[in-house]
Amino acid sequence: MSADMTFRRSDFPDGFLFAAATSSYQIEGHAQGGAGRTHWDDFAATPGNVVRAENGDRACDHYTRYEEDLDLMAAMGLDAYRFSTSWARVLPEGRGTPNPEGLDFYDRLVDAMLARDLKPMATLYHWELPSPLADLGGWRNPDISHWFADYTRVIMDRIGDRMFSVAPINEPWCVGWLSHFLGHHAPGLRDIRATAHAMHHVMTGHGRAVEVLRDLGVRNVGAVCNFEYAHPSDDSPEAARAAELYDGYYNRFFLGGLFKGAYPEDVMKGLETHMPKGWQDDFPLIGQKLDWLGLNYYTCKRIAPVDGPWPSHAEVEGPLPKTQMEWEIYPDGLHHFLTWVDREYTKGLPLYVTENGMANPDVVGQDDDARIDYLNQHIAAALRALDDGAPLKGYTFWSLLDNYEWALGYEKRFGLVHVDFDTLERTPKASYHALARALKA
């Protein structure tokens, strides 16, 4: 028998929620059900952007196999399912006439969750921007906050009455910085002005979506940010400043907008001249009251100063064991963020771990001990944060299924359930079974 979990459900407070997460484009199979084209389809069709030019046309075919996937979650003993809705499935042109098949799909999906006592935790945007909106500048265009608000109204007018929780946008850093400054994700830009505009408009889009959700009477509205712990590469003051700046644009920028009505001064030294006109006036919109904050956490980074333009630093390799993504395994970072975010920003607001997990080159029938060990270490860090007073209310595993890992195609396997991408057969891994035992104990 494989390794086991070192926790039991009874180690956590009554009402603590355990969930699994996925995202629409990564699992649904986007080339069916009347969905419109996305900038990920375009990015993947461009040579050199995605491993083997793979895309989300079929993915895990969750669009037709969703009941099987929900059965897997229910059998595991999960309490909730964090899913995302596809903007381009709901509004194929990004605006205008909704796609009835798309709305009907999410209607069926939510009802099927509730039939299995799985609380629906919705994310409205997990990166699948409709291509017609990308043609208009996407997140660089200030009008996108209004387009996103309209989409929010269409989908949540249909399913919002049955949500346990809703977050507008998954991981603003990835939408803004990773996609517009580093160029690793669609639309694949490397442009500091585009980055400044996108990072701010992600925040205004969040704010306008919150307004719509409140207007519709949707309960339990939050935000989901991703976090990485930044270590200086050495003991020098220059390395310390480099790591602090990385922490600034990765971790503190979005928290500052949401909870402090300001972006960090160290980050604005590099971004302010590139910001959209009137950005300083948008913080009342951005910083509306939230009911919870979600933290996605996977790894730490080592940051070294380098010569060259701002931000004048680079990532260097670290000494810790790594996942298939070459990410260091650093569970203390999760404890840090759960306690630090509560102390410095959210001040008692309920917190959720909304993603945590590891990629591993899994083969059916082989052990899954590395993933079990990774989860054990991070859940132990979360329990320490709870003991230290963090108001943690739930823990979400990424991901339920092996899926489309964006620019890395289908070879990085994060799932608790193995997917054969030829046959689409689902096979629960040892980590799935270990978690099921822990949750039912």
RAWOUR-V870565 format. One record per residue. N is the residue number from 0. OMEGA is omega as a letter, one per 30 degrees, with the letter a starting at -180 (none if undefined). D_FIRST is the distance of its C-alpha to the first C-alpha in Angstrom with 1 decimal. Layout:
N;OMEGA;D_FIRST, N;OMEGA;D_FIRST
This chain:
0;a;0.0, 1;l;3.8, 2;a;6.7, 3;l;8.6, 4;a;12.3, 5;l;14.8, 6;l;17.3, 7;l;18.2, 8;a;20.9, 9;l;23.1, 10;a;23.3, 11;a;25.5, 12;l;29.0, 13;l;29.8, 14;l;30.3, 15;a;28.1, 16;l;27.0, 17;a;23.7, 18;l;24.4, 19;a;23.5, 20;l;26.2, 21;l;27.7, 22;a;31.2, 23;a;33.6, 24;a;34.5, 25;a;31.0, 26;a;29.7, 27;a;32.6, 28;a;34.3, 29;a;37.7, 30;l;39.9, 31;l;40.0, 32;l;41.4, 33;a;44.5, 34;l;43.0, 35;l;45.4, 36;l;44.9, 37;l;43.3, 38;l;43.9, 39;l;40.3, 40;a;41.5, 41;l;44.5, 42;a;42.6, 43;a;40.1, 44;l;43.0, 45;a;44.6, 46;l;43.7, 47;a;41.7, 48;a;40.3, 49;l;36.9, 50;l;34.6, 51;a;35.9, 52;a;38.0, 53;a;35.2, 54;a;36.0, 55;a;34.8, 56;a;36.7, 57;l;33.7, 58;l;30.8, 59;a;28.1, 60;l;30.9, 61;a;29.9, 62;l;33.6, 63;a;33.1, 64;a;29.4, 65;a;29.4, 66;l;28.8, 67;a;25.5, 68;l;24.5, 69;l;25.7, 70;l;23.8, 71;l;20.5, 72;l;21.6, 73;a;22.7, 74;l;19.5, 75;a;17.6, 76;l;20.1, 77;a;22.2, 78;a;25.8, 79;l;27.5, 80;l;27.7, 81;a;29.5, 82;l;31.3, 83;l;34.4, 84;a;37.5, 85;l;39.2, 86;a;42.8, 87;l;43.7, 88;a;42.2, 89;a;44.3, 90;a;47.4, 91;l;47.4, 92;a;50.4, 93;l;49.1, 94;l;52.1, 95;a;54.2, 96;l;53.1, 97;l;49.6, 98;a;47.4, 99;l;47.1, 100;l;44.0, 101;l;42.3, 102;l;43.3, 103;l;42.4, 104;a;38.9, 105;l;38.2, 106;l;39.8, 107;a;37.5, 108;a;34.4, 109;l;35.3, 110;l;36.2, 111;l;32.8, 112;a;31.0, 113;l;33.2, 114;l;32.6, 115;l;28.9, 116;l;29.7, 117;l;28.7, 118;a;31.3, 119;l;32.9, 120;a;33.0, 121;l;35.3, 122;a;36.2, 123;a;39.5, 124;l;39.3, 125;l;36.4, 126;a;38.6, 127;a;39.8, 128;l;43.5, 129;a;45.8, 130;l;47.7, 131;l;51.1, 132;l;50.6, 133;l;49.3, 134;a;52.6, 135;l;54.4, 136;l;52.7, 137;a;49.5, 138;l;48.6, 139;a;51.6, 140;a;53.9, 141;l;54.8, 142;a;55.1, 143;l;51.4, 144;l;51.0, 145;l;53.2, 146;a;51.5, 147;l;48.1, 148;l;49.7, 149;l;51.0, 150;l;47.6, 151;a;46.1, 152;a;48.7, 153;a;48.2, 154;a;44.4, 155;l;44.4, 156;a;47.4, 157;a;45.3, 158;a;41.9, 159;a;42.6, 160;a;43.3, 161;a;39.7, 162;l;38.0, 163;l;36.0, 164;l;36.7, 165;l;38.4, 166;a;38.5, 167;a;41.1, 168;l;39.6, 169;l;36.3, 170;l;36.5, 171;l;40.3, 172;a;39.8, 173;l;38.2, 174;a;41.0, 175;a;43.7, 176;a;42.9, 177;a;40.1, 178;a;42.0, 179;l;45.6, 180;a;45.7, 181;l;42.8, 182;a;43.1, 183;a;39.3, 184;l;39.2, 185;g;41.7, 186;l;44.7, 187;l;44.1, 188;l;47.1, 189;a;47.9, 190;a;50.8, 191;l;51.3, 192;l;53.6, 193;l;51.3, 194;a;48.5, 195;l;50.7, 196;a;51.8, 197;a;48.3, 198;l;46.8, 199;a;49.6, 200;l;49.7, 201;l;46.0, 202;l;47.0, 203;l;50.0, 204;l;48.1, 205;a;45.6, 206;a;48.6, 207;l;50.3, 208;l;47.1, 209;l;46.9, 210;a;50.5, 211;a;49.9, 212;l;46.8, 213;a;48.9, 214;l;51.8, 215;a;49.6, 216;l;48.3, 217;a;44.7, 218;l;42.9, 219;a;40.4, 220;a;41.3, 221;l;39.7, 222;l;39.0, 223;l;36.0, 224;l;36.4, 225;a;34.1, 226;l;34.0, 227;l;33.5, 228;a;34.2, 229;l;36.9, 230;l;37.1, 231;a;40.4, 232;l;40.0, 233;a;42.0, 234;a;44.2, 235;l;47.3, 236;a;49.0, 237;l;48.9, 238;l;45.1, 239;l;45.0, 240;l;47.3, 241;l;45.3, 242;l;42.1, 243;l;44.0, 244;l;45.5, 245;l;42.1, 246;a;40.9, 247;a;44.2, 248;l;43.9, 249;a;40.1, 250;a;39.6, 251;a;43.0, 252;a;45.0, 253;l;43.5, 254;l;43.0, 255;l;46.6, 256;a;47.8, 257;a;45.8, 258;a;46.5, 259;l;49.4, 260;a;51.8, 261;l;51.9, 262;a;50.1, 263;a;49.5, 264;a;52.6, 265;l;51.0, 266;a;49.6, 267;l;52.9, 268;l;54.7, 269;a;53.1, 270;a;52.9, 271;a;56.0, 272;a;58.5, 273;a;56.2, 274;l;55.5, 275;a;56.9, 276;l;60.3, 277;a;60.2, 278;a;56.6, 279;a;57.5, 280;a;58.6, 281;a;55.3, 282;l;53.4, 283;l;54.5, 284;a;52.9, 285;a;49.7, 286;l;49.2, 287;a;49.4, 288;l;47.5, 289;a;43.8, 290;a;41.6, 291;l;38.4, 292;l;37.1, 293;l;33.8, 294;l;32.3, 295;a;30.2, 296;l;28.7, 297;a;26.7, 298;l;28.3, 299;l;31.3, 300;l;34.0, 301;a;36.4, 302;a;40.0, 303;l;42.9, 304;l;46.6, 305;l;48.3, 306;l;51.9, 307;a;52.6, 308;l;53.1, 309;g;51.4, 310;l;48.6, 311;l;49.0, 312;a;45.5, 313;l;42.4, 314;l;38.7, 315;a;37.6, 316;l;34.3, 317;a;32.4, 318;a;30.4, 319;l;27.1, 320;a;23.8, 321;l;24.2, 322;l;22.5, 323;l;23.3, 324;a;26.4, 325;l;27.5, 326;l;27.4, 327;l;26.9, 328;a;24.2, 329;a;26.4, 330;l;25.2, 331;l;28.4, 332;l;30.3, 333;l;28.8, 334;a;29.9, 335;a;33.2, 336;l;33.9, 337;a;33.1, 338;a;35.4, 339;l;38.1, 340;l;38.5, 341;a;39.0, 342;a;41.4, 343;a;43.4, 344;a;43.4, 345;l;42.0, 346;l;42.9, 347;l;41.0, 348;l;40.2, 349;l;36.8, 350;l;34.2, 351;l;31.1, 352;a;28.5, 353;l;29.1, 354;l;26.8, 355;l;24.1, 356;a;21.3, 357;l;20.7, 358;a;21.3, 359;a;18.9, 360;a;19.4, 361;l;16.5, 362;a;16.0, 363;l;14.4, 364;l;11.3, 365;a;10.8, 366;a;8.6, 367;a;10.4, 368;a;10.2, 369;l;14.0, 370;l;14.7, 371;l;12.5, 372;l;14.4, 373;a;17.6, 374;l;17.4, 375;a;16.7, 376;a;19.7, 377;l;21.9, 378;l;21.2, 379;l;22.0, 380;l;25.2, 381;l;26.1, 382;l;25.7, 383;l;28.0, 384;l;30.5, 385;l;30.5, 386;l;31.3, 387;l;34.0, 388;l;35.6, 389;a;34.4, 390;a;34.9, 391;a;31.5, 392;a;31.0, 393;a;28.1, 394;a;25.2, 395;a;24.7, 396;l;21.9, 397;g;23.2, 398;l;22.6, 399;a;21.4, 400;l;21.9, 401;a;22.2, 402;l;26.0, 403;a;29.3, 404;l;29.2, 405;a;33.0, 406;a;34.7, 407;l;31.4, 408;a;31.1, 409;a;27.9, 410;l;26.0, 411;a;24.6, 412;l;21.5, 413;a;21.1, 414;l;19.5, 415;l;16.6, 416;l;17.3, 417;l;17.8, 418;l;21.4, 419;a;22.8, 420;l;26.3, 421;a;27.9, 422;a;26.8, 423;l;25.7, 424;l;22.7, 425;l;20.2, 426;l;16.4, 427;a;14.3, 428;l;12.0, 429;l;8.7, 430;l;11.3, 431;a;13.1, 432;l;10.5, 433;l;10.0, 434;l;13.8, 435;l;14.3, 436;a;12.7, 437;a;14.8, 438;a;17.9, 439;a;17.9, 440;none;17.3
